[in-house]
Amino acid sequence: GAIFGACIVYPARCIRRLYLLKDGSSIGVVTYALWPSARKFTVPLEQISSQTGLEGSGIFHKINIRNRWLSHLINKREGKFYNKTIYETVIALKRF
């Protein structure tokens, strides 16, 4: 029971793709969730917070999204950051 639940919940926390939308005030998030309603969603930038920068965390970079019950994880080792400066200055800020 508990192992099955963990196998369902953990992929929903892992971010597959994170991108800044054209308006510059929100981001799109795509996760590895099994159910389609939680797989892709849009979040305003003021509802995203990160405790550390990319260099200050281990393999996984933790992002908190307001009104979500778990923090989300970005795999820094396997992920590609096309513009780290934009990520550090716009997305990975401590807001709350």
Buried (B, 14 or more C-beta within 10 A) or exposed (E): EEEEEEEEEEBBBBBBEBEBEEEEEBBEBEBEBEEEEBBEBEBEBEBBBBEEBBEEBEEBBBBBBEEBEEBBBBEBEEBEBEEEEEBBEBBBEEEE
